[in-house]
Amino acid sequence: MSPQLRRWLPVFGGIAFGLALGLLLGRVAPEAKPMGYADAVAKAAPAVVNIYTSKVVTTRIHPLCDLPRFREFCERLPGRQQRMQGSLGSGVIVRENGYILTNNHVIADADEILVALADGREAPARVVGTDPETDLAVLWIDLQALSITEVAPSTALRVGDVVLAIGNPFGIGQTVSQGIVSALGRYGISTNPYEDFIQTDAAINPGNSGGALVDSRGRLVGLNTLLFSRSGGNQGIGFAIPASLAFGVLDEIIARGEVIRGWLGVEVNPAANTTAGLPVAAVTPGGPAATAGVQPGDVMITVDGSPVESAREVVQRIAMMEPGRRIVLGIRRDGTLLALEAVVGRRPNPA
C-alpha cells in the first residue's frame, strides 16, 4: 500500500463509520417543514363564518313622510318603492351548540341573517341578543358538529406578537391576513365607554367585522371590529375587541338575553389625579348619585373604598357592579370629606 493511500485511510474510515452509525440509529434528518402559519389557520379557520344579511328598504316620497302624522297619508300615495338591501360580515362559532359572536353593526336592523360555514354548510341565524355599547351580538344556528376555536389566556398577548385576521373581506370568501399586535388597551377611538381595543396592522377591510383575530398558535385573541382609514380601505391600523371582553358579553346575553350594567348617573372630568381625586362635572337628576347627595363641583376620591384613577376606570368599575348594590362614595366638598351611600342603578340603554 502506498504511503499516500495509508495517509487517507483514517479519513475514509471515519466517513464510513459516521454513515453506518447514522443509518443504524435512524438519525437521518427529516425534510424541514416550510415556515408559516398554516397549522394555526387550519386550527382556527373552521370556526370562522361568513354572515350575509338583508333588509327591506322603502324609498320615501318626501321627508314629511317620516313624521307620524303624515305617514298614513304617504303610504296611500303612488311612487313608494321597496327594495332589498344586503350587507356582509364575519363571525366566530364559540359554542358547540351553535352560538356565534359577531359585531352588532353587522346584523343591526337585518330582516334575515344567513350564516355560511367554512365546510360549505349554510343556515339561517337567530339573534339571541345584542350589546350596542361594545358593538357585539350573539347569534344562534341550528347545526350539529360545529368547530370551535381555542381561546388564548387574556394575559398571553403582548405588543409585537404575530396575529392573523380571518374573515370575509368584501364578500370574496374566507381570507387570512397576517400582522402583529401594534398596541393594547386602545380607547377613545369611538363613543363606546368600554373600549379596550387590540390594535393590529393585519389587514382588516369591510366584511372582516366580527371575524377572528388569532395568535400564531391559532388561539382566539379578539374579534375584528373596525379599521382606521381615510380612504375606506386598509391602511395598517385595525382594531379588535379582546376575547375576554367578548366572552363576558356572550355569557351575559346567553344567561339574560341582554347585558345589564351598573350606573351612578355621574360624570367626572377625564383628567386622572389619584391624589386630588376627580372633579364631578355633572349629576343626572334623579339618578343614584343625585339621590345619594353628590353635587356638581364635588371631588370624587374613592368608590367603595378604592381610590379612583381615571374617569374611564370609574365608569368601567361601576358597570361591573350589580344594580341594587349599596356602595360608599368618598367625596371632598369645600375641604370636607364626606362618605355618601349610593345604591347602584341599572345603566339605561343607549339612545
Buried (B, 14 or more C-beta within 10 A) or exposed (E): EEEEEEEEEEEEEEEEEEEEEEEEEEEEEEEEEEEEBEEBBEBBBBBBBBBBBBBEEEEBBEEEBEEEEBEEEBEEEEEEEEEEEEBBBBBBBBBEEBBBBBBBBBBBEBEEBBBBBBEEBEBEBEBBBBBBBBBBBBBBBEBEEBBBBEBBEEEEBEEEBBBBBBBBBEEEEBBBBBBBBBEBEBEEBEEBBBBBBBBBBBBBBBBBBBBBBBBEBBBBBBBBBBBBBEEEEBBBBBBBBBBBBBBBBBEBBBEEEBBBBBBBBBBBBEEEEEEEBBBBEEBBEEBBBBBBBBEEEBBBBBBBEEEBEBBBBBBBBBBEBEBEEEBBBBBBBEEEEBEBEBEBBEBEEEE
